[in-house]
C-alpha cells in the first residue's frame, strides 16, 4: 500500500487548497491502494524557528512540538503533496514556519529525492507564485518536485469547474504513477549535491567533527559522484531489498 502525506499550510476551515488536494488524492485512490494523511497547522503544533542553529550543529531542534511527528510521517511516505493558498503572491506564514524549521535539511539533502507534488489555490492572480516557492524550498531540502498544480476560483473558475477538475486530476494521476515507486534526481539536485559534497569532503579531510560531515559519511553520500548514483545504489536498492509495503 502506498502512503501519501498531505500538508496544506492553511488555517481556513473550508480551505480551497485542502479541497484541491483531496480531489487529487481521491483520483489517486482510483489508480492505487493508498493510505492518505492530511495535516494543516490546526492539526499540528509547529512552533516558529528560534534561530539558535542547534539543528545545523546537532541535527534536531530543541523545541518540543509536533515537528518530529510530521518529519517521521514525511520520511515514511511514498509521495508528499505540499501546498498553500496564495497570500500576497506568496506562501502563508505557516508554510514559512515549516520551511524555517526544516532549513538544516538543505545541507543534508535529507529528503533524498522523495517525490513531491506542489499545489496551491488562488482567487484571480498569483497562479504560479506559490507553487514556484514550494518547488524552490523543497528542492533545497533534497526532494524531487516533479509537478506543480494551481486551481483558481475566480479567474478562471477552475475550482468549481468539474470538467476541469477531473481532467487536471487525471493528468496528475498519470504523471504520478509513473514516478512514485522510487526517488528521483534532477538538474538542480545534482548541482546542490556537487556543491555540498565539496564542502563536506573538505570538512572531513580537515578532521572537523561536524554533524553535517558525519551525516554525509554515515549515509555514504561522499562515495558517489552524482546524486542519481547515490539514490540508485543506497536508497532505491534498500527499498527494493526491503520489499515491504508501508502500512
Phi and psi in degrees as a GROMACS rama.xvg file:
@    title "Ramachandran Plot"
@    xaxis  label "Phi"
@    yaxis  label "Psi"
@TYPE xy
-75.9085  148.988  UNK-2
-118.004  126.504  UNK-3
-120.417  128.581  UNK-4
-109.034  131.202  UNK-5
-115.845  125.803  UNK-6
-127.024  115.788  UNK-7
-116.694  120.181  UNK-8
-84.9825  71.1795  UNK-9
-139.732  147.098  UNK-10
-105.167  2.52507  UNK-11
-74.1243  129.884  UNK-12
-62.0244  -48.7461  UNK-13
-103.463  72.428  UNK-14
-79.5751  129.969  UNK-15
-64.8135  -34.7131  UNK-16
-70.9967  -39.0612  UNK-17
-63.6822  -41.6329  UNK-18
-59.37  -45.2564  UNK-19
-61.0032  -44.7528  UNK-20
-62.7261  -39.7782  UNK-21
-65.1708  -39.031  UNK-22
-60.2027  -39.8802  UNK-23
-66.9966  -46.1406  UNK-24
-68.1525  -32.6969  UNK-25
-63.8054  -39.5674  UNK-26
-67.6619  -38.9483  UNK-27
-63.4658  -35.806  UNK-28
-64.6727  -21.7767  UNK-29
-74.1665  -20.5052  UNK-30
-103.452  -27.9576  UNK-31
-142.196  153.915  UNK-32
-79.8937  119.382  UNK-33
-125.833  152.536  UNK-34
-116.94  116.773  UNK-35
-112.94  131.931  UNK-36
-121.61  128.88  UNK-37
-114.385  127.293  UNK-38
-123.771  148.142  UNK-39
-137.027  170.78  UNK-40
-60.3025  -20.7412  UNK-41
-82.0834  -15.4385  UNK-42
-99.8566  -8.32603  UNK-43
-133.078  146.907  UNK-44
-103.648  99.0183  UNK-45
-116.542  113.074  UNK-46
-79.1427  155.18  UNK-47
-64.2502  155.587  UNK-48
-66.0999  139.805  UNK-49
-87.7415  -13.3244  UNK-50
70.9031  22.8092  UNK-51
-84.7692  -14.1537  UNK-52
68.8965  9.53517  UNK-53
-58.6036  -38.7414  UNK-54
-62.4025  -35.0099  UNK-55
-69.8034  -30.2413  UNK-56
-94.2877  -28.4087  UNK-57
-121.117  -10.1392  UNK-58
84.2308  11.5203  UNK-59
-158.913  156.785  UNK-60
-88.9321  140.065  UNK-61
-74.954  -12.3548  UNK-62
-74.4809  146.389  UNK-63
-104.66  102.356  UNK-64
-152.702  -155.892  UNK-65
-93.1974  7.12694  UNK-66
-62.9647  -42.3185  UNK-67
-59.5278  -38.5405  UNK-68
-65.6925  -44.9204  UNK-69
-63.262  -41.4758  UNK-70
-60.0315  -44.2967  UNK-71
-59.3143  -42.6642  UNK-72
-67.0308  -38.7315  UNK-73
-64.4439  -45.1524  UNK-74
-69.27  -26.2251  UNK-75
-94.3456  2.56084  UNK-76
-94.3048  150.88  UNK-77
-82.7168  -27.6404  UNK-78
-145.129  138.13  UNK-79
-112.371  130.086  UNK-80
-111.45  111.452  UNK-81
-123.645  137.142  UNK-82
-169.917  -177.4  UNK-83
-161.359  148.393  UNK-84
-68.8712  164.478  UNK-85
-84.0721  117.593  UNK-86
-118.573  111.186  UNK-87
52.6696  45.049  UNK-88
61.1507  28.9582  UNK-89
-148.548  174.924  UNK-90
-72.3357  164.917  UNK-91
-72.6633  165.873  UNK-92
-60.4506  -35.5779  UNK-93
-65.7915  -35.5255  UNK-94
-67.4626  -38.8223  UNK-95
-63.6003  -39.3102  UNK-96
-59.42  -46.6864  UNK-97
-61.1232  -45.3014  UNK-98
-60.8647  -42.7392  UNK-99
-62.8602  -39.4266  UNK-100
-69.9421  -24.4108  UNK-101
-100.304  8.38592  UNK-102
-55.9632  -34.6446  UNK-103
-65.3025  -19.5992  UNK-104
-62.4737  -24.4035  UNK-105
-62.4022  -33.2597  UNK-106
-78.263  -12.621  UNK-107
-110.485  -12.278  UNK-108
49.7121  47.3182  UNK-109
-60.7066  -29.2911  UNK-110
-79.1029  -7.21377  UNK-111
48.2235  50.8906  UNK-112
73.0304  13.9703  UNK-113
-60.0366  138.207  UNK-114
-79.1384  132.669  UNK-115
-128.582  134.392  UNK-116
-105.968  121.324  UNK-117
-97.2354  128.838  UNK-118
-129.436  154.826  UNK-119
-155.527  166.027  UNK-120
-136.134  152.623  UNK-121
-145.284  174.056  UNK-122
-86.2555  -77.2865  UNK-123
-134.113  0.158974  UNK-124
-151.316  172.309  UNK-125
77.0062  29.2199  UNK-126
-59.315  -34.5261  UNK-127
-115.738  -6.34941  UNK-128
-63.535  -41.3164  UNK-129
-75.0221  -46.1408  UNK-130
-64.7503  -31.7273  UNK-131
-65.2749  -38.8134  UNK-132
-69.1482  -42.8754  UNK-133
-61.3763  -42.1428  UNK-134
-57.5829  -50.3344  UNK-135
-60.0857  -48.9622  UNK-136
-61.6  -49.9719  UNK-137
-79.7706  -18.7395  UNK-138
-68.4098  -40.9898  UNK-139
-55.8075  -33.8344  UNK-140
-85.7954  2.02187  UNK-141
102.97  3.6828  UNK-142
-86.9348  157.496  UNK-143
-100.725  98.7284  UNK-144
-82.183  96.1053  UNK-145
-86.3958  -13.8656  UNK-146
-159.895  143.692  UNK-147
-125.815  147.715  UNK-148
-149.293  132.912  UNK-149
-124.424  144.966  UNK-150
-124.112  124.231  UNK-151
-93.5572  155.99  UNK-152
-104.312  -35.7395  UNK-153
-108.99  -47.5559  UNK-154
-136.314  102.842  UNK-155
-78.8945  169.932  UNK-156
-82.34  99.2411  UNK-157
-105.907  -35.9821  UNK-158
-61.3875  -33.4362  UNK-159
-101.023  7.38953  UNK-160
-99.085  99.3347  UNK-161
-61.3638  -37.5463  UNK-162
-63.6624  -45.5066  UNK-163
-62.4392  -44.1248  UNK-164
-62.1059  -45.7111  UNK-165
-63.8688  -44.3575  UNK-166
-62.6907  -45.4709  UNK-167
-64.5089  -44.847  UNK-168
-63.4013  -38.2023  UNK-169
-66.7578  -37.9707  UNK-170
-64.7772  -39.6254  UNK-171
-64.6403  -43.6117  UNK-172
-60.1525  -46.4502  UNK-173
-59.5481  -40.7522  UNK-174
-75.4623  -31.6074  UNK-175
-72.4808  -46.9804  UNK-176
-65.4292  -17.5054  UNK-177
-77.9959  -22.8862  UNK-178
-120.931  -15.5582  UNK-179
-84.0334  0.0483722  UNK-180
-75.3627  -16.2474  UNK-181
-150.72  153.274  UNK-182
-68.9758  157.46  UNK-183
-132.741  154.124  UNK-184
-101.755  172.237  UNK-185
-154.593  177.541  UNK-186
-59.3275  -44.1063  UNK-187
-67.3876  -38.7518  UNK-188
-65.1094  -38.3023  UNK-189
-63.6915  -39.2779  UNK-190
-64.5088  -43.0741  UNK-191
-65.2275  -43.0679  UNK-192
-59.1051  -46.0651  UNK-193
-61.7644  -45.8677  UNK-194
-65.2081  -47.4042  UNK-195
-70.124  -32.6498  UNK-196
-61.6174  -41.449  UNK-197
-60.9485  -41.0545  UNK-198
-66.2083  -47.7027  UNK-199
-67.5455  -36.4963  UNK-200
-63.3076  -41.3877  UNK-201
-63.7843  -40.2749  UNK-202
-62.4921  -44.5398  UNK-203
-65.4463  -44.946  UNK-204
-65.3899  -28.1765  UNK-205
-84.924  0.571578  UNK-206
78.1026  18.0986  UNK-207
-72.8787  131.299  UNK-208
-95.6862  69.3652  UNK-209
-101.77  149.928  UNK-210
-58.754  -44.8488  UNK-211
-65.4086  -45.3898  UNK-212
-62.3381  -41.8285  UNK-213
-65.7003  -33.5201  UNK-214
-64.1292  -46.4513  UNK-215
-62.5099  -36.2393  UNK-216
-67.3639  -49.7268  UNK-217
-60.1263  -41.3802  UNK-218
-82.5719  1.4265  UNK-219
62.9441  24.6112  UNK-220
-72.4585  -24.5056  UNK-221
-76.4147  -8.99218  UNK-222
-83.9845  -5.7779  UNK-223
-123.179  147.463  UNK-224
-83.5331  -25.9643  UNK-225
-131.483  154.319  UNK-226
-67.5999  -35.4641  UNK-227
-61.3472  -42.6465  UNK-228
-67.3971  -37.9854  UNK-229
-61.7903  -47.1375  UNK-230
-60.0274  -44.5277  UNK-231
-63.2551  -45.3114  UNK-232
-86.6884  -28.9794  UNK-233
-109.483  -28.5406  UNK-234
-103.589  -55.418  UNK-235
-66.1099  -42.9407  UNK-236
-62.292  -35.3911  UNK-237
-65.9654  -41.7318  UNK-238
-61.7766  -45.5454  UNK-239
-64.9118  -36.7659  UNK-240
-68.6227  -40.2256  UNK-241
-66.9598  -44.2589  UNK-242
53.2614  35.0789  UNK-243
-119.987  130.444  UNK-244
-67.423  142.746  UNK-245
-79.7578  140.857  UNK-246
